[in-house]
């Protein structure tokens, strides 16, 4: 059994009942000049793995897509961004989900995996990273960038520390130890979070942005859901996770400019709109350099942009057809609405959608 089929057998499909989405705007690749077979003729399985932040959105996408392509099974294993990128580069999956773009070394390896051709990185999922906490009696919590960095750097270790009190005048903060919860696995959520801390509080957060947590102490958990469960299971705990998985936990408001801002899809989308493309990428690579230091009113800079990563040229036509067709659905207005319904994500802009369609239309086979 091939590595790709082993992953498919182990993972199985994901679906959510009750996701009802109009499909009139979805245009299959064959109608956009992408060269894929007619949409109604597609049948087979597509295998992906990666970011756990995408898990809820992927359930929305697969549920909606199954009504378009009932004979196609999409399998997605939320192993984490690092695991997804590794499996894609190794050729074990058809596409990866990642909360961080490929670095230079990974990009070179991905191009080699793709037969020496181009790689696509499509920013298909936009969501805030929420700072979640479990602090009985404290229903609202404000944290300035330096205070947040101090907590996760283990420099601020009790909840009634003067720095936290200064952000929350009049709030009765308990004399309770702070237990930070971080990801145990290599994570794009961690990379985005540490990138934010390094940008806004470099005098406090002296570590380089990384998908691997750099600070000893605290508590570690696997995946976004693991972090949320660990925070919920303790008292005085604080962690970071995709907003879609925050559940009933407290969610802190973060200092931006002269105000404290709660995470919202709209606030995250505004940051993405003001961000620039990463330099030195290929024509179908839409990786972004996010503006973490924005001071715009209502903007929320701890934003996660999760990518789908794949080849512009695959070895066989069926895989190319399936990838192009599924990605076409994901970036469509209907696909983005399906994700927003179950994950609370921010839809991509029309400009990003058109750029993504250009890449999707180019997907084909190695000549």
Phi, psi and omega in degrees: 000134181292161180301322181295318181288329175298317178298317181299317182293325183284328189271307185080168183278160173239143179204155177235126178285146172087005175276105182255117185226131174292144188242015187293336183268351181287126180241113181294155185304327182296335179271354179252008180083018183275350175087004180283161177290168181303140186305319185289346182269354184285136176206140179148193181233144180238134187240125176226165178200157175148227193306128176286340177299331181278356191304310180295316179299319180296326176297318176296317180296314183291324178295314179293320183292330181296335177281341176272317184232077183295343181263007178249132175252126176252119179254134179221124180255114183280066185279352186109154185300315181298317178296322179296315179297318180298315181293323179295313180299325180284351179085013183277345181223164182276327179209158179241151168252133184212134178277004175218144178291165176299139172279178187300317180294317179294322180298317178297318179292323179294320178297322177295317177300326182273030175070023182083006181266193183278160179243142171257142171230107186251122180281079191268351183224121181239123182207149174287148167268117181272141170268106186261146182214159178230095185223092184306135179090349180246099184275333178231139184219126174256139178222120174287160181305316181293323179293315178301315178298320180296324178295311184281343173275000179068026175267333174251115192241355176230151186289338179264021177302144181304328180294318178291320179298323180294329178282344187227064182299135178084357179267132179280100180269133183284153173276079188226138178297145175270130175246098176288141177243124180238170178287140176271336181264161174295126195220135172291330175298317176298317181298317177295318181294313180290330175296319177297311182300318180294328182282321189261341182218058185295336179285342179256311180267097187263012181265152175286146174303137184200151174281350177253130186296129189264354189252130177283156181094181181074204182228148182236148181212154183276127173072167177301317182295326178293320177297315180298317179296320180293320178295316180294330184275357181242187175224131187084014182272155176210141181208189180224138182199161175303136184304329182298341183249011184290333178060227183267006180291157171295144179236120184285151170265138188251140180292123176224117184061235182257018182222169173253129190242130174279151179289130174220154175302322181295318179295324177291317181298324180297323178293317180298319180298331181267009183262158183254154176294147173293136180285159173077019182260168180284176186292342182246018183254114186254029179298143187242149170261100188287142180275091184281341187258019179303147174242014183295139181299129178081352180281144184238104191277352175275070187254145178247124171250116182258131186258154161255130185243131179200185182265146169283332176234123176254166183284331181234152186293322182298315179299316178300316179298315182294315179298312182298318183291316180294316179296326176299321177291316183303318183275350180292164178301322180292317178298317179293325177292322178297318178294317181298325182296320184260338185243350181068025182280167178266128178298146176291158181285164176299324180295316178295323180298316181293321176296318179296320180296327176299317178293315182298319180296339181274351184293131180202210182244160176294127183281000000 
